Amino acid sequence: MDFQAIGKILLIIGIVVAIIGGLLLLLGSSPIFKHFGSLPGDIRIERPGFTCVFPIVSMILLSIVLTVILNIIVRLINRP
């Protein structure tokens, strides 16, 4: 693999990361996603000067949603 191909791949990866970052910035201020990470079932440990969050239920919900979306996209792409 030559340097031009590697450069193109890195450029595409960078653009994708920038788009995902922009979407996260926009969705972070959305009232729908404001409670993400504080759903019932998410573990939050708070001590003076220390906070630890385990968003178990939020990650399971995110995994299910992304799985459904990616399955729909793959089925649309592989349609004969």
Backbone hydrogen bonds in HBPLUS format (Angstrom, degrees):
<---DONOR---> <-ACCEPTOR-->    atom                        ^
c    i                          cat <-CA-CA->   ^        H-A-AA   ^      H-
h    n   atom  resd res      DA  || num        DHA   H-A  angle D-A-AA Bond
n    s   type  num  typ     dist DA aas  dist angle  dist       angle   num
A0006-ILE N   A0002-ASP O   3.22 MM   4  6.56 161.9  2.25 150.3 155.5     1
A0007-GLY N   A0003-PHE O   2.87 MM   4  5.97 155.4  1.93 143.5 150.7     2
A0008-LYS N   A0004-GLN O   2.99 MM   4  6.21 154.4  2.06 145.1 151.1     3
A0009-ILE N   A0005-ALA O   3.02 MM   4  6.26 160.2  2.06 148.9 154.1     4
A0010-LEU N   A0006-ILE O   2.94 MM   4  6.16 164.3  1.96 153.0 157.1     5
A0011-LEU N   A0007-GLY O   2.93 MM   4  6.07 151.3  2.01 143.5 151.7     6
A0012-ILE N   A0008-LYS O   2.96 MM   4  6.19 158.0  2.01 149.7 155.0     7
A0013-ILE N   A0009-ILE O   2.94 MM   4  6.17 162.2  1.97 151.8 156.9     8
A0014-GLY N   A0010-LEU O   2.91 MM   4  6.06 156.0  1.97 144.0 150.7     9
A0015-ILE N   A0011-LEU O   3.00 MM   4  6.25 154.4  2.06 146.4 152.7    10
A0016-VAL N   A0012-ILE O   2.97 MM   4  6.21 160.9  2.01 151.4 156.5    11
A0017-VAL N   A0013-ILE O   2.94 MM   4  6.16 159.7  1.98 150.4 155.9    12
A0018-ALA N   A0014-GLY O   2.94 MM   4  6.13 155.0  2.00 144.8 151.8    13
A0019-ILE N   A0015-ILE O   2.95 MM   4  6.19 154.4  2.01 148.3 154.9    14
A0020-ILE N   A0016-VAL O   2.96 MM   4  6.20 162.2  1.99 150.9 155.7    15
A0021-GLY N   A0017-VAL O   2.88 MM   4  6.06 155.9  1.94 146.6 153.7    16
A0022-GLY N   A0018-ALA O   2.96 MM   4  6.17 154.3  2.02 145.1 151.6    17
A0023-LEU N   A0019-ILE O   2.97 MM   4  6.23 157.3  2.02 149.7 155.8    18
A0024-LEU N   A0020-ILE O   2.94 MM   4  6.18 154.9  2.00 147.8 154.7    19
A0025-LEU N   A0021-GLY O   2.99 MM   4  6.26 149.6  2.08 144.1 152.3    20
A0026-LEU N   A0022-GLY O   3.00 MM   4  6.29 157.0  2.06 147.9 153.7    21
A0027-LEU N   A0023-LEU O   2.78 MM   4  5.96 163.2  1.81 153.3 158.6    22
A0028-GLY N   A0024-LEU O   2.86 MM   4  5.75 138.5  2.03 137.7 147.8    23
A0030-SER N   A0027-LEU O   3.11 MM   3  4.97 153.2  2.18  98.8 107.1    24
A0036-PHE N   A0033-PHE O   3.23 MM   3  5.19 159.2  2.28 101.3 107.4    25
A0038-SER N   A0035-HIS O   2.97 MM   3  5.42 158.0  2.02 135.2 136.2    26
A0042-ASP N   A0039-LEU O   3.08 MM   3  5.69 164.8  2.11 138.9 140.3    27
A0043-ILE N   A0054-PHE O   2.92 MM  11  4.92 151.2  2.00 149.7 142.4    28
A0054-PHE N   A0043-ILE O   2.70 MM  11  4.92 171.3  1.70 156.3 158.6    29
A0045-ILE N   A0052-CYS O   2.76 MM   7  5.09 172.7  1.76 161.3 163.5    30
A0052-CYS N   A0045-ILE O   2.82 MM   7  5.09 160.1  1.86 151.1 157.4    31
A0047-ARG N   A0050-PHE O   2.80 MM   3  5.01 175.5  1.80 160.8 159.9    32
A0050-PHE N   A0047-ARG O   3.00 MM   3  5.01 166.7  2.02 129.6 126.4    33
A0056-ILE N   A0054-PHE O   2.85 MM   2  5.65 136.2  2.04 108.5  95.2    34
A0059-MET N   A0055-PRO O   2.98 MM   4  6.10 154.4  2.05 148.2 154.6    35
A0060-ILE N   A0056-ILE O   3.03 MM   4  6.30 153.0  2.10 149.1 156.9    36
A0061-LEU N   A0057-VAL O   2.96 MM   4  6.14 162.6  1.99 149.8 154.3    37
A0062-LEU N   A0058-SER O   2.92 MM   4  6.10 158.0  1.97 144.6 151.1    38
A0063-SER N   A0059-MET O   2.88 MM   4  5.97 153.4  1.95 142.1 149.3    39
A0064-ILE N   A0060-ILE O   3.02 MM   4  6.27 156.7  2.07 149.2 154.5    40
A0065-VAL N   A0061-LEU O   3.06 MM   4  6.28 166.5  2.07 152.4 155.8    41
A0066-LEU N   A0062-LEU O   2.94 MM   4  6.07 168.6  1.96 152.2 155.6    42
A0067-THR N   A0063-SER O   2.94 MM   4  5.99 151.7  2.03 142.7 150.7    43
A0068-VAL N   A0064-ILE O   3.06 MM   4  6.27 161.3  2.10 150.5 154.6    44
A0069-ILE N   A0065-VAL O   3.01 MM   4  6.25 166.4  2.03 152.8 156.6    45
A0070-LEU N   A0066-LEU O   2.88 MM   4  5.97 168.4  1.89 150.0 153.5    46
A0071-ASN N   A0067-THR O   2.94 MM   4  6.01 154.0  2.01 144.9 152.3    47
A0072-ILE N   A0068-VAL O   3.03 MM   4  6.25 156.3  2.09 149.0 154.9    48
A0073-ILE N   A0069-ILE O   3.02 MM   4  6.30 160.0  2.06 150.6 156.0    49
A0074-VAL N   A0070-LEU O   2.92 MM   4  6.08 164.3  1.94 150.6 154.7    50
A0075-ARG N   A0071-ASN O   2.98 MM   4  6.10 159.0  2.02 145.7 151.6    51
A0076-LEU N   A0072-ILE O   2.99 MM   4  6.19 149.3  2.09 145.5 153.7    52
A0077-ILE N   A0073-ILE O   2.96 MM   4  6.20 152.2  2.04 148.5 156.2    53
A0078-ASN N   A0074-VAL O   2.95 MM   4  6.07 158.9  1.99 150.8 156.1    54
